[in-house]
Amino acid sequence: MTGPAALGVVGAGAWGTALAQVAARGGPVTLWAREAETVADINARRENRTFLPGIPLDNGIAAVGDLGALAECAALMMVTPAQHLRAVLTQIGTWDRPLILCCKGIETGTKKLMSEVAAEALPDACICVLSGPTFADEVARGLPAAVTFACENEAAAGPLTQRIASAAFRPYYSDDVTGAEIGGAVKNVLAIACGVAAGLRLGKNARAALISRGFAEMTRFGLARGARAETLAGLSGLGDLVLTCSSEASRNMSFGKALGEGRSAAELMADRVTVAEGVFTAPVLAEAARDLGIDMPISETVLALIEGRIAAADAREALMARPLKEERP
C-alpha cells in the first residue's frame, strides 16, 4: 500500500479523510491518524465514525498510526491543524518529494504561512498548496467541487493534479502559493464574523456586507504579503470565503454563531472535538496586519470578541460607527 504510486495523507479529521477518498480514486492511499480508534474504524469498518460518520470509505485507503509507514509514498498531503504542522513535519524528519499543504492558517508567534513553515522544517520538499471552497462531507460523497492547486514548480504539479482530479473534483493550477494560502487563512476569521451576525439575527444584508468588506480586508493583507489579486478573487480566496461565510456547516461560522448567541470563546473551545482554525488565526492575523500598517476592522473585532474584550452585541456598534469613507479594497 505504501509503494511508489501511493499518496500519503497526514491527518484523519473530516477533511483529511475526504481528501484520502479523493486520492483513492486514482490509486492507493495511506492515511495517518493520531487516534488509534480512528485507524481501527477505517481499516475494519471502512468508516471514520468520529470525524466523518456515515460515509463509506474507498477500499484503497489504508489507515496507519505510524508516520514511518508513509516513508515510501510518492507525495504527502498535510491535513493537520495549522498550529501543529511544524511539530508533525519535524517528526517526519526528511522529505524530498511533493508536500501538499491542505491546512489553513498562520503560525502563532512566527506569523509565517504554512508554506514558510514547511520550507523551514523540510527544506528539500517540493511545496504545494491545495485550497478552495470545500466542505469535507460533500467532497467525500463525490459531490462536485473545484480547488486551487498552487505550486511554483508546474512540472511537479501536473502529475499531482492528474492524480487527484476526477469528474467530481477539479483542481485549477496556480503558481501563486502565497495567494492560495492567504485566502484560506483569512476567510476563517471572517467566517466567525458572519457567524456572529447570524447569532445576533442581523439578517442577510449584514452577511453580504461582511463578506464584501471582509474580502477587501483579505485583498489588502494578501497584496501586502505578495499575493496576486486574481488569486485572491479565485477559488482559494473569494470562493472559499463565500462558502465558509454562508453555512453553519462551516466550523468557523458555527463557532461565531454561538458567540453571537452569548457563549464565550473559552467555553466553546472546551466543548469542541474539531478545530475552528479562525480562533487561532485571528490574533496572529491582527498582529501581522498591524505590523504591515493594514486596516482590518472586521478581523480586529473578531479578535476582541474571542478575547472577551467586547460583547457580541457591541460588535455591531463597533463596526457600524466607524467613520464614513470611500469604498475601496
ZASETOR-156084 format. One record per atom (N, C-alpha, C): residue in one letter; x, y, z. Coordinates in steps of 0.02 Angstrom, whole numbers, padded with zeros to 5 digits, always signed. Atoms other than C-alpha are relative to their C-alpha. Last residue first. Layout:
N
AXYZ ...
REM end
This chain:
329
P-00028+00062-00028 P-00514+02372-00075 P+00044+00014+00060 R-00057+00022+00039 R-00610+02536-00096 R+00028-00064+00031 E-00007+00072+00006 E-00772+02614-00038 E+00059-00016-00045 E+00007+00026+00068 E-00744+02796+00009 E+00008-00076+00000 K-00058-00007+00044 K-00764+02836+00193 K-00017-00027-00070 L+00020+00012+00069 L-00888+02856+00335 L+00059+00014-00046 P+00008-00059+00043 P-00804+02847+00505 P-00020-00020-00071 R-00063-00023+00029 R-00835+02685+00602 R-00011+00059-00046 A-00015-00068-00021 A-00999+02677+00700 A+00067+00026-00028 M+00045-00047+00034 M-01063+02525+00605 M+00015+00072+00018 L-00012-00002+00072 L-00913+02417+00653 L-00043+00054-00034 A-00070-00017+00013 A-00907+02450+00840 A+00014+00007-00075 E-00010-00072-00007 E-01096+02455+00850 E+00071+00021-00016 R+00038-00035+00053 R-01113+02281+00779 R+00012+00074+00004 A-00040+00006+00061 A-00975+02215+00893 A-00034+00036-00057 D-00038-00062+00011 D-01065+02282+01047 D+00040-00002-00065 A+00047-00054+00016 A-01198+02145+01042 A+00036+00065-00014 A+00022+00007+00069 A-01060+02014+01034 A-00047+00057-00020 A+00056+00047+00006 A-00983+02077+01195 A-00023-00001-00073 I+00065-00030+00014 I-00813+02162+01194 I-00052-00056-00003 R-00007-00072-00014 R-00643+02121+01269 R-00063+00039-00018 G+00048-00022-00050 G-00685+01936+01282 G+00004+00073+00017 E-00036-00015-00062 E-00527+01879+01191 E-00046+00026+00055 I-00032+00062-00023 I-00630+01796+01055 I+00034+00011+00067 L+00052+00046-00023 L-00740+01951+01037 L+00030-00063+00030 A+00025-00028-00063 A-00591+02069+01027 A-00055-00044+00029 L-00049+00013-00053 L-00513+01955+00896 L-00024+00026+00067 V+00003+00072-00017 V-00671+01958+00792 V+00049-00017+00055 T+00060+00009-00042 T-00672+02148+00803 T-00009-00073+00019 E-00015-00026-00067 E-00492+02157+00741 E-00060-00009+00047 S-00045+00048-00033 S-00535+02045+00594 S+00017+00021+00070 I+00040+00059-00014 I-00681+02156+00547 I+00042-00051+00037 P+00045-00009-00057 P-00576+02314+00567 P-00043-00061+00016 M+00043+00059+00006 M-00430+02260+00456 M-00051+00000+00057 D+00062-00007-00038 D-00328+02417+00422 D-00045-00060-00012 I+00060+00014+00038 I-00154+02371+00360 I-00061+00003+00046 G+00038-00063+00004 G+00003+02452+00434 G-00065-00007-00039 L-00001-00024+00069 L+00109+02299+00394 L-00037+00066-00009 D-00070-00007+00020 D+00149+02261+00576 D+00006+00031-00070 R-00025-00061-00032 R-00034+02295+00618 R+00073+00012-00019 A+00029-00058+00035 A-00087+02167+00490 A+00025+00065+00030 A-00035-00007+00064 A+00033+02037+00561 A-00025+00060-00039 E-00067-00024-00014 E-00035+02066+00737 E+00039+00012-00065 A+00005-00069-00022 A-00215+02051+00679 A+00069+00030+00013 L+00018-00040+00058 L-00176+01893+00582 L-00003+00074+00019 V-00061-00007+00040 V-00084+01818+00731 V-00013+00041-00063 P-00050-00042-00032 P-00232+01852+00846 P+00063+00011-00041 A+00019-00070-00012 A-00366+01792+00724 A+00054+00041+00035 T-00026-00046+00051 T-00278+01635+00661 T-00012+00073+00018 F-00072-00005-00008 F-00303+01532+00819 F+00031+00049-00050 V-00013-00021-00069 V-00491+01562+00829 V+00075+00009+00011 G+00002-00073-00005 G-00503+01554+00640 G+00014+00027+00069 E-00066-00030+00010 E-00445+01374+00642 E+00000+00075+00008 A+00019-00060+00038 A-00607+01311+00719 A+00064+00041-00009 V-00034-00065-00010 V-00540+01140+00770 V-00031+00054-00043 T-00038-00024+00058 T-00645+00982+00790 T+00024+00071+00011 V-00044+00055+00020 V-00698+00898+00952 V+00044+00022-00057 R-00004+00021+00070 R-00769+01058+01025 R+00048-00058-00010 D+00052+00048+00019 D-00832+01086+01204 D+00012-00033-00068 A-00003+00058-00045 A-00678+01168+01281 A-00048-00055-00023 M-00060+00038+00016 M-00662+01286+01132 M+00005-00064+00043 L+00009+00033+00064 L-00842+01342+01152 L+00060-00043-00017 E+00049+00053-00009 E-00824+01382+01337 E-00007-00041-00064 A-00032+00052-00041 A-00665+01481+01307 A-00047-00059+00009 A-00048+00037+00041 A-00745+01578+01163 A+00031-00057+00040 S-00068-00026+00001 S-00891+01629+01272 S+00044-00044-00043 R-00049+00044-00032 R-01074+01593+01234 R+00070+00029-00006 G-00017-00016-00068 G-01194+01737+01201 G+00048-00046+00035 E+00055+00020-00043 E-01291+01693+01044 E+00017+00006+00074 G+00054-00049+00007 G-01167+01791+00940 G-00060-00015+00044 L-00022-00062-00032 L-01026+01683+01007 L-00055+00052-00001 A+00006+00012-00072 A-01125+01527+00959 A+00024+00060+00040 K+00071-00003-00017 K-01145+01598+00785 K-00011-00011+00074 G+00022-00070-00006 G-00959+01632+00777 G-00073+00007+00018 F-00032-00028-00060 F-00918+01450+00814 F-00022+00072+00011 S+00040+00025-00056 S-01045+01394+00684 S+00029+00023+00067 M+00063-00036-00004 M-00961+01508+00558 M-00042-00023+00058 N-00013-00068-00022 N-00789+01439+00598 N-00064+00041+00005 R-00016+00000-00072 R-00841+01257+00592 R+00009+00071+00026 S-00067-00025-00013 S-00925+01285+00424 S+00012+00002+00075 A-00043+00059+00007 A-01080+01176+00412 A+00073+00019+00007 E-00022+00022-00067 E-01163+01333+00479 E+00035-00067-00002 S+00031+00061-00025 S-01168+01394+00300 S+00027-00017+00069 S+00070+00007+00021 S-01137+01555+00205 S-00034-00061+00029 C+00041-00051-00033 C-00973+01626+00272 C-00075-00010-00011 T-00009+00005-00072 T-00871+01471+00232 T-00044+00049+00038 L+00025+00063-00027 L-00940+01458+00056 L+00002+00000+00076 V+00073+00002+00009 V-00918+01642+00011 V-00028-00064+00031 L+00031-00048-00045 L-00742+01650+00084 L-00076-00005-00004 D+00000+00031-00067 D-00686+01491-00004 D-00034+00046+00050 G+00042+00059+00001 G-00736+01564-00172 G-00006-00033+00068 L+00071-00019-00002 L-00666+01736-00133 L-00045-00061+00001 G+00013-00062-00036 G-00495+01668-00091 G-00074+00014+00005 S-00031+00004-00067 S-00447+01490-00138 S-00011+00063+00041 L+00029+00052-00042 L-00571+01484-00283 L+00027+00001+00071 G+00015+00066+00027 G-00522+01648-00363 G-00027-00048+00052 A+00067-00003+00027 A-00526+01834-00317 A-00023-00068-00026 L+00045-00016-00056 L-00375+01812-00203 L-00072+00003-00023 T+00003+00060-00042 T-00283+01727-00346 T-00049+00011+00057 E+00042+00049+00033 E-00328+01869-00465 E-00004-00065+00039 A+00071-00015-00008 A-00261+01998-00341 A-00044-00053-00032 R+00028-00033+00058 R-00090+01918-00333 R-00075+00008+00008 A+00048+00039+00039 A-00009+01880-00166 A-00024+00040-00061 G-00027+00023+00064 G+00148+01968-00106 G-00046-00043-00041 R-00043+00058-00010 R+00112+01990+00080 R+00025-00030-00066 A-00057-00021-00040 A+00045+02167+00058 A+00049-00057+00012 L-00045-00038+00043 L-00066+02106-00083 L+00062+00023+00038 G-00032+00044+00048 G-00139+01973+00032 G+00049+00037-00045 F-00052+00039-00034 F-00174+02092+00175 F+00038-00043-00050 R-00052-00045-00025 R-00265+02218+00068 R+00057-00040+00031 T-00038-00025+00057 T-00359+02082-00026 T+00057+00045+00023 M-00041+00055+00026 M-00415+01991+00132 M+00045+00025-00056 E-00054+00010-00049 E-00476+02156+00206 E+00048-00055-00024 A-00045-00057+00006 A-00574+02195+00047 A+00059-00006+00049 F-00042+00013+00058 F-00645+02019+00051 F+00049+00058-00012 G-00051+00048-00021 G-00705+02056+00227 G+00046-00018-00058 R-00052-00039-00033 R-00792+02211+00161 R+00055-00046+00028 S-00029-00049+00046 S-00889+02107+00037 S+00058+00038+00032 I-00039+00036+00050 I-00919+01957+00151 I+00036+00049-00046 L-00059+00028-00031 L-00969+02069+00296 L+00043-00038-00050 A-00047-00055-00013 A-01087+02170+00188 A+00064-00026+00030 A-00028-00021+00065 A-01169+02012+00121 A+00050+00056+00009 R-00048+00051+00021 R-01190+01947+00299 R+00033+00020-00066 A-00061-00007-00041 A-01268+02111+00356 A+00053-00052-00022 N-00034-00060+00023 N-01393+02107+00213 N+00067+00008+00037 K-00042+00016+00057 K-01434+01926+00257 K+00036+00061-00028 G+00028+00006+00067 G-01501+01968+00428 G+00051-00012-00054 L-00006-00064+00034 L-01437+02035+00594 L-00023-00002-00073 R+00058-00007+00045 R-01500+01886+00691 R-00001+00067-00035 L+00036-00060-00021 L-01368+01907+00828 L-00062+00014-00042 G+00021+00010-00069 G-01311+01728+00803 G-00039+00059+00027 A+00056+00048+00000 A-01309+01755+00615 A-00027-00011+00070 A+00058-00036+00028 A-01203+01912+00634 A-00061-00045-00002 V+00024-00045-00053 V-01085+01815+00749 V-00062+00037-00025 G+00036+00041-00049 G-01073+01679+00616 G-00027+00042+00057 C+00065+00013+00030 C-01026+01808+00485 C-00043-00044+00047 A+00039-00062+00000 A-00887+01870+00598 A-00069-00011-00028 I+00022-00010-00069 I-00826+01692+00628 I-00043+00063+00004 A+00058+00043-00010 A-00823+01669+00439 A-00025+00004+00072 L+00059-00036+00025 L-00709+01821+00426 L-00063-00042+00008 V+00015-00053-00048 V-00579+01735+00536 V-00064+00036-00021 N+00023+00031-00061 N-00584+01576+00431 N-00019+00052+00053 K+00072+00014+00004 K-00577+01677+00270 K-00026-00032+00064 V+00039-00058-00019 V-00407+01746+00319 V-00074-00014+00001 A-00010-00019-00070 A-00316+01580+00318 A-00047+00055+00022 G+00023+00052-00044 G-00383+01504+00157 G+00007+00018+00074 G+00072+00005+00004 G-00364+01665+00059 G-00027-00050+00051 I+00029-00056-00038 I-00188+01688+00124 I-00076-00001-00003 E-00001+00009-00073 E-00132+01516+00071 E-00037+00055+00037 A+00043+00056-00017 A-00185+01524-00111 A-00004-00010+00075 G+00069-00019+00008 G-00109+01696-00129 G-00048-00055+00020 T+00019-00047-00053 T+00057+01642-00057 T-00073+00019-00005 V+00008+00037-00062 V+00070+01490-00171 V-00023+00046+00056 D+00002-00049-00054 D+00041+01592-00329 D-00015-00036+00066 D-00067-00003-00029 D+00097+01467-00462 D+00004+00049+00058 S-00025-00069-00009 S-00083+01419-00499 S+00072-00004+00025 Y-00069-00014-00017 Y-00163+01258-00563 Y+00012+00075+00008 Y-00026-00050+00046 Y-00350+01226-00556 Y+00070+00019+00022 P-00052-00047-00022 P-00403+01065-00470 P+00021+00047-00056 R-00038-00033+00052 R-00571+00984-00517 R+00051+00048+00030 F-00050-00040-00037 F-00654+00855-00405 F+00049+00030-00051 A+00031-00038-00054 A-00816+00772-00462 A+00048+00046+00037 A+00060-00033+00025 A-00768+00704-00633 A-00032+00044+00053 S+00052+00048+00019 S-00597+00667-00561 S-00059+00039-00027 A+00056-00025+00039 A-00432+00754-00523 A-00049-00056-00016 I+00058-00013-00043 I-00323+00688-00382 I-00061+00024-00038 R+00014+00055-00047 R-00190+00601-00486 R-00063+00012+00040 Q+00030+00055+00037 Q-00196+00724-00631 Q-00020-00057+00047 T+00069-00020+00015 T-00167+00867-00510 T-00035-00054-00040 L+00039+00001-00061 L-00016+00775-00442 L-00072+00020-00012 P+00019+00068-00017 P+00055+00734-00614 P-00043-00004+00064 G+00041+00033+00050 G+00048+00918-00664 G-00020-00071+00018 A+00071-00005-00016 A+00111+00997-00503 A-00043-00041-00048 A+00015+00045-00055 A+00290+00938-00524 A-00075-00002+00015 A-00013+00068+00023 A+00306+01016-00696 A-00015-00051+00055 E+00057+00025+00038 E+00220+01174-00634 E+00011-00072-00023 N-00028+00047+00049 N+00351+01203-00499 N-00057-00032-00039 E-00044-00038+00044 E+00293+01359-00406 E+00031-00043-00054 C-00068+00024-00006 C+00147+01260-00337 C+00043+00041-00047 A-00054-00049+00012 A-00034+01304-00309 A+00067-00032+00013 F-00060+00040-00016 F-00181+01185-00329 F+00059+00043-00019 T-00064-00025+00026 T-00339+01292-00320 T+00055-00048+00022 V-00049-00028-00047 V-00499+01195-00290 V+00057+00032-00039 A-00059-00024+00036 A-00659+01140-00377 A+00045+00035+00050 A-00039-00052-00034 A-00801+01035-00305 A+00059+00019-00044 P-00049-00040+00037 P-00938+00921-00371 P+00033+00054+00042 L+00034-00057+00030 L-01020+00797-00250 L+00051+00046-00032 G-00006-00004+00073 G-00925+00635-00227 G-00039+00055-00032 R+00057+00033+00031 R-00983+00590-00051 R+00001+00006-00076 A-00004+00072-00012 A-00811+00630+00020 A-00056-00038-00033 V-00055+00027+00039 V-00813+00802-00061 V+00004-00076+00008 E+00021-00002+00070 E-00985+00840+00010 E+00054-00029-00045 D+00049+00053+00011 D-00935+00781+00184 D-00022-00001-00073 A-00028+00068+00002 A-00775+00883+00183 A-00052-00053-00017 F+00022+00032-00062 F-00849+01051+00138 F+00017-00074-00005 T+00014+00071-00007 T-00744+01130+00002 T-00025-00017+00070 P+00065+00005-00034 P-00720+01306-00064 P-00023-00072+00004 G+00058-00020+00039 G-00533+01307-00106 G-00065-00011+00039 S+00046-00041-00039 S-00358+01261-00053 S-00059+00019-00044 L+00067+00016+00025 L-00220+01141-00103 L-00051+00037+00043 V+00056-00018-00043 V-00044+01209-00078 V-00065-00019-00036 C+00062-00014+00037 C+00118+01138-00148 C-00054+00019+00051 I+00058-00024-00037 I+00296+01135-00079 I-00058+00017-00047 C+00032-00042+00051 C+00427+01025-00162 C-00068+00021+00028 A+00065+00018+00027 A+00521+00959-00010 A-00021+00049-00056 D-00008+00035+00064 D+00708+00979+00017 D-00067-00017-00033 P-00025-00044+00054 P+00691+01114+00151 P+00007-00034-00067 L-00021+00050+00050 L+00580+01007+00265 L+00025+00037-00062 A-00003+00066-00031 A+00553+01107+00426 A+00026-00054-00048 E-00049+00003-00054 E+00598+01278+00359 E+00009-00070+00027 A-00066-00010+00030 A+00509+01258+00193 A+00055-00001+00052 A-00021+00062+00031 A+00359+01184+00284 A+00070+00006-00031 V-00014+00048-00053 V+00342+01335+00399 V+00028-00064-00030 E-00063-00023-00030 E+00356+01453+00251 E+00021-00046+00057 S-00054+00016+00047 S+00225+01354+00156 S+00067+00021+00028 M-00016+00071-00004 M+00111+01359+00309 M+00056-00020-00047 L+00047+00042+00036 L+00118+01548+00316 L+00022-00073+00003 K-00019+00029+00064 K+00228+01627+00448 K-00058-00040-00030 K+00041-00034+00052 K+00172+01745+00586 K+00016-00026-00070 T-00044-00017+00057 T+00316+01673+00692 T-00036+00042-00052 G-00069-00017-00020 G+00224+01676+00858 G+00042+00022-00058 T-00005-00044-00058 T+00067+01586+00802 T+00073+00012+00019 E-00029+00028-00061 E+00081+01506+00631 E+00006+00053+00055 I-00063-00035-00007 I-00041+01571+00502 I+00029-00020+00067 G-00012-00041-00059 G-00187+01463+00447 G+00067+00035-00004 K+00009-00071+00013 K-00260+01338+00325 K+00011+00040+00064 C+00022-00033-00061 C-00212+01155+00314 C+00004+00076-00010 C+00073-00005+00004 C-00203+01066+00145 C-00029+00030+00064 L+00027-00029-00062 L-00016+01082+00116 L-00075+00012-00009 I+00060-00038+00018 I+00043+00964-00022 I-00033+00024+00065 L+00034-00008-00064 L+00222+00905+00005 L-00059+00047-00012 P+00052-00051-00010 P+00300+00843-00156 P-00033-00005+00068 R+00052+00007+00051 R+00458+00739-00135 R-00054+00052+00010 D-00025-00032+00060 D+00622+00766-00042 D-00049-00007-00059 W+00047+00013+00055 W+00566+00731+00136 W+00023+00038-00061 T-00026-00019+00065 T+00666+00720+00297 T-00052-00017-00053 G-00074-00001+00002 G+00616+00716+00480 G+00029+00024-00065 I-00014+00034+00064 I+00435+00660+00478 I+00074+00000-00013 Q+00001+00073-00011 Q+00429+00706+00663 Q+00014-00038-00064 T-00062+00016-00035 T+00483+00884+00621 T+00004-00075+00014 L-00053+00002+00051 L+00342+00893+00495 L+00067-00018+00031 V+00009+00062+00038 V+00219+00846+00633 V+00054-00006-00054 A-00018+00057-00042 A+00286+00981+00750 A-00006-00066-00038 R-00073+00002-00009 R+00284+01114+00615 R+00021-00062+00040 L-00035+00022+00060 L+00104+01074+00564 L+00075-00007+00012 H-00037+00061-00014 H+00029+01080+00738 H+00044-00021-00059 Q-00047-00013-00054 Q-00032+01261+00731 Q+00041-00062+00019 A-00054-00044+00020 A-00110+01231+00561 A+00053+00009+00054 P+00014-00069-00018 P-00213+01082+00615 P+00060+00044-00012 T+00000-00010-00073 T-00152+00929+00519 T-00025+00070+00016 V+00066-00023-00019 V-00203+00898+00338 V-00005+00004+00076 M-00001-00018-00071 M-00033+00878+00255 M-00067+00031+00020 M+00050-00053-00009 M-00047+00786+00089 M-00005+00014+00074 L+00038-00004-00062 L+00112+00686+00062 L-00048+00058-00003 A+00011-00068-00022 A+00187+00632-00104 A-00040-00004+00065 A-00023-00044+00053 A+00254+00474-00188 A-00008+00074+00019 C+00053-00030+00040 C+00238+00373-00028 C+00028+00049-00051 E-00008+00016+00071 E+00388+00271+00028 E-00054+00031-00044 A-00067-00016+00026 A+00407+00346+00202 A+00007-00011-00074 L+00009-00043+00058 L+00221+00349+00244 L+00065+00011-00039 A+00033+00039+00053 A+00229+00199+00362 A-00010+00041-00064 G-00051+00035+00038 G+00355+00298+00467 G-00029-00041-00057 L-00021-00043+00055 L+00214+00411+00521 L+00052-00033-00044 D-00072-00011-00002 D+00145+00267+00624 D+00019+00043-00060 G-00013-00044-00057 G-00041+00259+00663 G+00073+00018+00007 V-00058+00019-00040 V-00096+00188+00496 V+00007+00049+00058 A-00016-00045-00056 A-00255+00190+00392 A+00058-00028+00040 A-00026+00038-00057 A-00260+00102+00223 A+00020+00049+00054 I-00028-00039-00055 I-00371+00183+00091 I+00022-00047+00056 G-00070-00016+00013 G-00395+00085-00071 G+00033+00041+00054 N-00042+00055-00024 N-00555+00007-00003 N+00074+00012-00013 D-00028+00041+00053 D-00640+00175-00025 D+00045-00054+00028 L-00065-00020+00027 L-00732+00241+00126 L+00026-00051-00050 P-00043+00059+00013 P-00918+00226+00165 P+00065+00022-00035 I-00025+00000+00069 I-00987+00392+00230 I+00046-00060-00010 G+00053+00014+00049 G-01099+00387+00385 G+00023-00002-00072 P+00044+00058-00007 P-00980+00471+00505 P-00049-00008-00058 L+00038-00002+00063 L-00841+00589+00452 L-00049-00059-00001 F-00006-00064+00035 F-00744+00639+00609 F-00041+00005-00065 T-00010-00058-00043 T-00777+00506+00741 T-00005+00065-00039 R+00061-00015-00039 R-00856+00367+00638 R+00008+00063+00042 N-00030-00040-00053 N-00719+00366+00506 N-00058+00026+00043 E+00036-00060-00019 E-00788+00223+00401 E+00040+00036+00054 R+00000-00044+00059 R-00720+00071+00310 R-00041+00062+00013 R+00068-00018+00017 R-00770-00035+00462 R-00007+00039-00065 A+00046+00055-00012 A-00609-00131+00496 A-00071+00015-00025 N-00022+00064+00027 N-00475-00020+00422 N-00051-00055+00007 I-00008-00006+00072 I-00561+00148+00447 I+00019-00068-00030 D+00064-00010+00033 D-00626+00106+00620 D+00007-00001-00076 A+00038+00063-00002 A-00460+00036+00681 A-00066+00005-00037 V-00035+00049+00042 V-00361+00188+00625 V-00039-00065-00004 T+00015-00021+00069 T-00492+00302+00703 T+00034-00047-00050 E+00068+00023+00016 E-00482+00205+00867 E-00021+00020-00070 A-00001+00072+00015 A-00293+00225+00870 A-00070-00025-00019 E+00041+00038-00046 E-00309+00415+00861 E-00003-00074-00021 R-00029-00002-00068 R-00166+00509+00778 R-00037-00047+00047 A+00045-00028-00051 A-00220+00457+00605 A+00035-00002+00067 W-00025+00001-00068 W-00109+00429+00452 W-00050+00034+00047 L+00028-00054-00041 L-00196+00387+00289 L+00024-00007+00072 T-00014+00016-00070 T-00103+00282+00160 T-00019+00060+00042 V-00010-00055-00047 V-00183+00296-00011 V+00016-00028+00069 P-00001+00015-00072 P-00184+00179-00160 P+00018+00061+00042 G-00052+00048-00021 G-00230+00242-00334 G-00001-00009+00075 G-00054+00005+00048 G-00329+00373-00431 G+00055-00049+00019 R+00029+00012+00066 R-00498+00363-00345 R+00054-00009-00053 A+00007+00072+00010 A-00403+00342-00181 A-00033-00016-00067 A-00063+00028+00027 A-00347+00524-00192 A-00007-00074-00016 V-00013-00028+00066 V-00525+00589-00172 V+00061-00034-00031 Q+00052+00028+00044 Q-00564+00472-00026 Q+00010+00024-00072 A-00020+00069+00012 A-00400+00520+00056 A-00049-00035-00047 L-00053-00002+00050 L-00451+00701+00032 L+00028-00070-00014 A+00030-00015+00065 A-00615+00667+00123 A+00053+00003-00055 T+00033+00061+00023 T-00522+00582+00265 T-00032+00011-00068 G-00051+00048+00018 G-00405+00730+00284 G-00030-00064-00027 W-00028-00022+00064 W-00552+00850+00280 W+00055-00048-00023 A+00049+00003+00054 A-00652+00759+00414 A+00032+00016-00067 G+00062-00035-00016 G-00503+00726+00527 G-00047-00005-00059 A+00061+00035+00018 A-00380+00592+00476 A-00062+00032+00032 G+00055-00031-00036 G-00218+00690+00471 G-00066-00030-00022 V-00018-00007-00070 V-00068+00655+00361 V-00054+00039+00036 V+00040-00054-00027 V-00123+00590+00191 V+00013+00001+00075 G+00010-00001-00071 G+00005+00486+00097 G-00042+00060+00021 L-00001-00067-00030 L-00010+00453-00088 L-00011-00007+00075 A+00044-00019-00055 A+00037+00281-00153 A+00007+00073+00019 A+00060-00033+00025 A+00112+00256-00326 A-00045+00024+00056 P-00013-00064+00032 P+00288+00221-00260 P-00062+00037-00023 G-00046+00002+00056 G+00230+00084-00142 G+00005+00068-00033 T-00042-00060-00001 T+00146+00118+00025 T+00054-00003-00054 M+00041-00061+00000 M+00000+00000+00000 M+00043+00063+00000 
REM end
